[in-house]
């Protein structure tokens, strides 16, 4: 996904829902991903990450990816914990705490500027 001036976007360093869907289709995944306007609203924090044209900048796109990946990891950890033994549950809890610390440093720390 390029945020530069090309055929995929407005050439202003931003990306729209349509741009993102076009790129997702080009990935030729086993399961096609087609984000809806509701999906877009959720991942852009109900438009808070969008500009006046409902487009996102590169830094916000990176934030969205990090958030979605974090949510995915946390969901999978919760599912794993529900069927884990006490020892496995303790290990998963420790991993979850480490994930939270990493997220805090990435979002709140110097890594957020990347």
CORRA-V887003 format. One record per residue. RES is the residue in three letters. PHI is phi in radians with two decimals (NA if undefined). PSI is psi in radians with two decimals (none if undefined). Layout:
BEGIN
{{RES,PHI,PSI} {RES,PHI,PSI}}
END
This chain:
BEGIN
{{UNK,NA,2.12} {UNK,-1.83,2.38} {UNK,-1.72,0.13} {UNK,-1.50,3.08} {UNK,-1.23,1.89} {UNK,-2.71,-3.02} {UNK,-1.23,-0.29} {UNK,-1.46,-0.23} {UNK,-2.61,-3.04} {UNK,-1.34,-0.05} {UNK,1.35,0.22} {UNK,-1.91,0.26} {UNK,1.42,0.30} {UNK,-2.18,2.90} {UNK,-2.34,2.44} {UNK,-1.77,3.03} {UNK,-1.01,-0.74} {UNK,-1.12,-0.72} {UNK,-1.05,-0.82} {UNK,-1.11,-0.76} {UNK,-1.09,-0.67} {UNK,-1.10,-0.75} {UNK,-1.18,-0.71} {UNK,-1.07,-0.67} {UNK,-1.14,-0.63} {UNK,-1.20,-0.31} {UNK,-1.25,-0.32} {UNK,0.89,0.96} {UNK,-1.32,2.82} {UNK,-1.02,-0.69} {UNK,-2.04,2.11} {UNK,-1.16,2.38} {UNK,-1.91,2.17} {UNK,-2.35,1.76} {UNK,-1.23,2.37} {UNK,-1.59,3.00} {UNK,-1.08,-0.61} {UNK,-1.13,-0.74} {UNK,-1.03,-0.83} {UNK,-1.02,-0.76} {UNK,-1.07,-0.75} {UNK,-1.15,-0.83} {UNK,-1.28,-0.37} {UNK,-1.70,0.31} {UNK,0.96,0.88} {UNK,1.00,0.71} {UNK,1.53,-0.07} {UNK,-1.08,-0.51} {UNK,-1.56,-0.03} {UNK,-1.66,2.73} {UNK,-1.49,-2.98} {UNK,-1.17,-0.28} {UNK,-1.77,0.26} {UNK,1.09,0.68} {UNK,-2.10,2.71} {UNK,-2.01,2.58} {UNK,-1.50,2.92} {UNK,-1.00,-0.78} {UNK,-1.08,-0.64} {UNK,-1.28,-0.58} {UNK,-1.08,-0.76} {UNK,-1.11,-0.74} {UNK,-1.06,-0.74} {UNK,-1.08,-0.80} {UNK,-1.05,-0.79} {UNK,-1.08,-0.75} {UNK,-1.13,-0.79} {UNK,-1.13,-0.72} {UNK,-1.13,-0.76} {UNK,-1.06,-0.81} {UNK,-1.05,-0.73} {UNK,-1.08,-0.80} {UNK,-1.10,-0.76} {UNK,-1.15,-0.69} {UNK,-1.08,-0.80} {UNK,-1.14,-0.66} {UNK,-1.14,-0.70} {UNK,-1.13,-0.73} {UNK,-1.12,-0.78} {UNK,-1.11,-0.68} {UNK,-1.15,-0.55} {UNK,-1.16,-0.42} {UNK,-2.02,0.23} {UNK,-1.57,2.71} {UNK,-1.26,3.01} {UNK,-1.02,-0.75} {UNK,-1.16,-0.80} {UNK,-1.10,-0.68} {UNK,-1.10,-0.68} {UNK,-1.12,-0.73} {UNK,-1.13,-0.78} {UNK,-1.11,-0.64} {UNK,-1.12,-0.73} {UNK,-1.11,-0.72} {UNK,-1.10,-0.72} {UNK,-1.10,-0.70} {UNK,-1.09,-0.75} {UNK,-1.08,-0.72} {UNK,-1.06,-0.75} {UNK,-1.09,-0.70} {UNK,-1.14,-0.73} {UNK,-1.10,-0.80} {UNK,-1.06,-0.72} {UNK,-1.06,-0.73} {UNK,-1.25,-0.64} {UNK,-1.27,-0.81} {UNK,-1.40,-0.75} {UNK,-1.63,-0.25} {UNK,-1.79,-2.79} {UNK,-1.20,-0.41} {UNK,-1.18,-0.35} {UNK,-1.15,-0.36} {UNK,-1.39,-0.12} {UNK,-1.32,none}}
END
